[in-house]
Amino acid sequence: MTAAPLVTGDWSGQRERGSLWLVRTMIWLSRRLGWHFGHALLFPITLYFFLWSRGARGISRRYLTRALGRQARAADVFRHFFVFSSVILDRIFLLTGSVRPYRVRLFGLAHLQSCIARGGGCVLLGSHLGSFEILRVVAARDCPVPFKALMYRGHTAALTGLIERLNPALCNDLIEIGSPDAMLAVRDCVARGEIVGILADRAPDSHKQLTVRFFDGDAAFPTGPIIVAATLGAPVVLFFAVRVGRRRYDVHFEPFAEAVILGRQTRQEDLRRHVARFAARLEAQCRAHPYNWFNFYDFWGSARPELAMPDRHCSGAARPVLRAAGPGPAALPRSADGQPGRGAVEPGLVP
Amino acid sequence: MIRPESATAHETTERELARLIVDTLNLEDRPEDIRPEAPLFGEGLGLDSIDALELSLAISKAYGFELKSDEASRRVFASLRSLAAHIDTHRRK
């Protein structure tokens, strides 16, 4: 069930079809036989992908070596895969409404509540650390204002469809990235005082990215979420929803900015400062929850010079050639849009 | 209020809008390089939805109305021409 995102590049229809039957089977079995049965199946399934996904193993090992602060071993990589599968299994159950057995602790909720109290809406910046789903489910149940998730469907449409059919109501909470009016929808939500969740750790295949320090290397992060928050004048709160045990999640909220201000002359430096701050917070959370980060591609390899160009709003910055050919991310699924892309939030797979 | 309805008035709006797009998004392109029928998004000018957001803000300041986020606005964003026509229909200044 976890095939697609573990595959970096080579995103053929064959791959998706291959994992579709597995997801279907998993959903069917889990729903009939329960979470414990599904959980028991995770071990052989994780082992299968562990054995067959050589590229993802290497990517996981290189990331974990950074996050753990020591040489990652095969057992660490297996654990990483296992946590990823567990989060997806949980997703099936969370979407079908089996929320009760889950224990979710919320930290720093006051930061969000003060935004809600002011009634002006809020941008919640998250990442591929842990589970976006748990937040959506908790918000759908407890949040006094609507929570919308900005997501990209594109390449995992079939898988996403399968999983989202489990809970069509929750689809209403989605704003799909890809159409020209996606950010106008975000604008409308924030104007109504709603909360919009955006994942901000996948740089798009466009000029809307910046290379900043992340662990001991340089990595590309999207600037889009910051630009959107600045354009809307909305306060920004960070969230990290991590799996801490069997059906146990912790959601951390952190204040990020009362309002993101990008100076006309200092736009590029301002952007860089905010993106670097986000990367630093993500790094801290990755160190605290190393097995929860699910960006299974060569994250540091994404800092390509031809794409690490200044935002074109910067004086004299030419619009870089989009879709520049090159190694690395060029092989990844592409985002049709400038938003938290690298071709995917893969809502069908990456919770 | 006089609303431009003639073909030339549309062309004036198109030229104004091209300048607004270039200024707002600080494009390298010259306004006259933007072909009226070419797609603004994707293959043509290569704008994305974040550009659309910034552009909509500039349009609301310049023309006094807000672009909506719906199926219709996707058609409006199809080209400079369609966007200019939409502005001529809805402008309040």
Interface residues (C-beta under 8 A of the other chain):
Chain A: I177 G178 S179 P180 D181 A182 M183 L184 A185 V186 R187 D188 S206 K208 G224 I227 V228 T231 L232 R312 H313 C314 S315 A317 A318 R319 L322 A336 D337 G338 Q339
Chain B: L25 N26 L27 E28 D29 L40 F41 G42 G46 L47 D48 S49 I50 D51 A52 L53 E54 S56 L57 L67 K68 S69 D70 S73 R74 F77
